[in-house]
């Protein structure tokens, strides 16, 4: 893990610890996830934004995809398609 990613992880860990120490609620958002309409009305809570954690590592030998919590489907779709691991029509619903 890069040192900037390690520093960011420590920063988030400290935020969670401080929220717990001060009895504050917290929730994490990123990559479009956690954007439920109800979150806009949360009061006295800490929003931990994970959108900069956009890891997107495709290992075709091991047949694995490792993604970060801030990534959206469209961010890694092209890698999967180009590697022959995704048929675009396979996940879309017909009209």
N, C-alpha and C positions, 0 to 999 in steps of 0.2 A: 504494500500500500504506500502511495506517495506520502511524503511528509505533510503536504498541505491537506490531504485527505485524513491523515491521522490527527492533525491539529483540529480539523473541522469536527471529526468524531468526538474528540475530547471536549470541544466546545458544546456540542449537543448533549453529551453526557452530563456536563456541568449544569446545563440549563434544566435538564430533567431532575437532577439532584436538588437544585435550588427550588424548583417548583414544589417538589415533595417536602422539602424542609419548611416551606412557607404555606403548606396546605393549599397550593394552587393547582387547579386542574390544568391539564395540558393535552394537546392532540397534535399529531403530525400530519402534514400535507405535503404533496409534491407530485409532479407529473400528472396533475389533474385528479389524482386520487384524494379523497378526503374533502372534496369540494361540495359536499352535501349542502343543500340550502340551509339546514339547521345550524351549521357551523357559523354562519354569519351573525347569528343571534347569541352566540356564547359570550358570556360576560365574565370578567375576572379569571381568564384562562390564558395560558401561553400557547401560541401557535408556533410549533417548531417546523419551519419550512425546509423540507428535504429536496427541493427541486434542483439543487446544484449537484446532487449525487446521481449522475447520469451515466454510470458505468454500463458498457454495452460490449461485452466480450463473447464472441462466438467462437467456439472450439469445435470445428467440424470433425476432428479426429476423435474426440471424446463424445461428440454429439451432445454438447451442452451449450447453453446460453446463460451467461451470468449478467444480470441487470441490477442497477441500483434503484432505490425507492423513488427517485425523481424522474424516472424515464416514463415516457408514454409509448403506447403500442407503435405508433407511427415512427418513433425514433429507431426501433430495431427491426421493423418489418422489412425494410429493403435488404438488410444483411441476410435475413432468413430466406428471402425470395431469391437473392443472388446465389446463395449456397445450395439452392434446390431443396430447402427445408420447409418451404411454405408455398402453398398454392393460394393465391390471393382470393380466389372464388370460394375457398373452403370455409372461410369464416364469415362471409357476408350472407345475409338473408336475401332471398329473392323477393322482389316487390309483389 
